[in-house]
Amino acid sequence: MPHLSLFSHLPAGAVPAGTAVTFALRPLRAEGFSNAQLTLSYEQDGGREEHLSLPWTGREGIYDVFSTALALPADYTGLLWCT
């Protein structure tokens, strides 16, 4: 069963431009993930995409944690989709 916060970002919700946000993926360790990638899509910038590696950063009980921190662009105002 997947962890309720399989994918998360902190702070959650809308944030001001330029804010540092931490993105994390928490799959079950038994699923055998060895790497993870995050795709950011900037809706108000023509759907421009940015691909980031989420390195393994540790374990939380039965979950592996892959995470990275990113300072969002200070000059971008709009929706940012994460997959």
C-alpha positions as CSV (number, residue, x, y, z in Angstrom):
1,M,0.0,0.0,0.0
2,P,1.5,3.4,-0.9
3,H,2.4,5.9,1.7
4,L,-0.2,8.7,2.0
5,S,2.5,11.2,1.2
6,L,4.1,9.2,-1.6
7,F,4.9,12.6,-3.2
8,S,5.1,15.8,-1.3
9,H,6.5,19.3,-1.3
10,L,7.1,21.6,1.6
11,P,5.9,24.2,2.1
12,A,2.6,22.9,0.7
13,G,0.3,24.9,-1.4
14,A,0.9,28.2,-3.1
15,V,4.2,30.0,-2.3
16,P,5.7,33.3,-3.3
17,A,8.1,33.5,-6.3
18,G,11.7,32.7,-5.2
19,T,10.7,30.4,-2.3
20,A,12.8,27.3,-1.6
21,V,10.6,24.2,-1.9
22,T,11.6,20.6,-0.9
23,F,10.2,17.9,-3.1
24,A,10.1,14.3,-1.9
25,L,9.0,10.9,-3.1
26,R,8.5,8.1,-0.6
27,P,8.0,4.7,-2.2
28,L,7.9,1.5,-0.2
29,R,11.4,0.1,0.2
30,A,10.2,-3.3,-0.9
31,E,9.3,-1.8,-4.3
32,G,13.0,-1.5,-5.1
33,F,13.3,2.0,-6.4
34,S,16.9,3.0,-7.2
35,N,16.3,6.5,-8.5
36,A,13.6,9.1,-9.0
37,Q,13.0,12.1,-11.3
38,L,10.8,15.1,-10.9
39,T,9.3,17.0,-13.9
40,L,8.2,20.6,-13.3
41,S,5.9,22.2,-15.9
42,Y,5.6,26.0,-15.9
43,E,2.1,26.6,-17.1
44,Q,2.4,30.4,-17.6
45,D,5.7,29.9,-19.5
46,G,4.3,28.0,-22.5
47,G,4.5,24.7,-20.6
48,R,8.3,24.8,-20.3
49,E,9.6,21.7,-18.5
50,E,12.4,21.2,-16.2
51,H,13.7,17.7,-15.2
52,L,15.4,17.2,-11.9
53,S,16.9,14.1,-10.3
54,L,15.7,13.2,-6.8
55,P,18.6,11.6,-5.1
56,W,18.1,9.0,-2.4
57,T,18.3,10.8,0.9
58,G,17.5,8.1,3.4
59,R,14.7,6.0,4.9
60,E,11.6,6.7,7.0
61,G,10.6,3.3,8.4
62,I,9.6,1.1,5.5
63,Y,9.9,3.8,3.0
64,D,12.9,5.0,0.9
65,V,13.1,8.8,0.6
66,F,14.2,10.6,-2.6
67,S,14.3,14.4,-2.3
68,T,15.7,17.7,-3.4
69,A,15.3,21.3,-2.6
70,L,14.8,23.9,-5.3
71,A,14.6,27.7,-5.1
72,L,11.7,28.6,-7.4
73,P,12.4,31.3,-10.0
74,A,12.0,34.8,-8.5
75,D,10.7,36.1,-11.8
76,Y,7.9,33.5,-12.4
77,T,4.3,33.9,-11.3
78,G,1.9,31.2,-12.2
79,L,1.1,27.5,-11.8
80,L,3.9,25.0,-11.5
81,W,2.8,21.3,-12.1
82,C,4.9,18.5,-10.7
83,T,5.0,14.9,-11.9
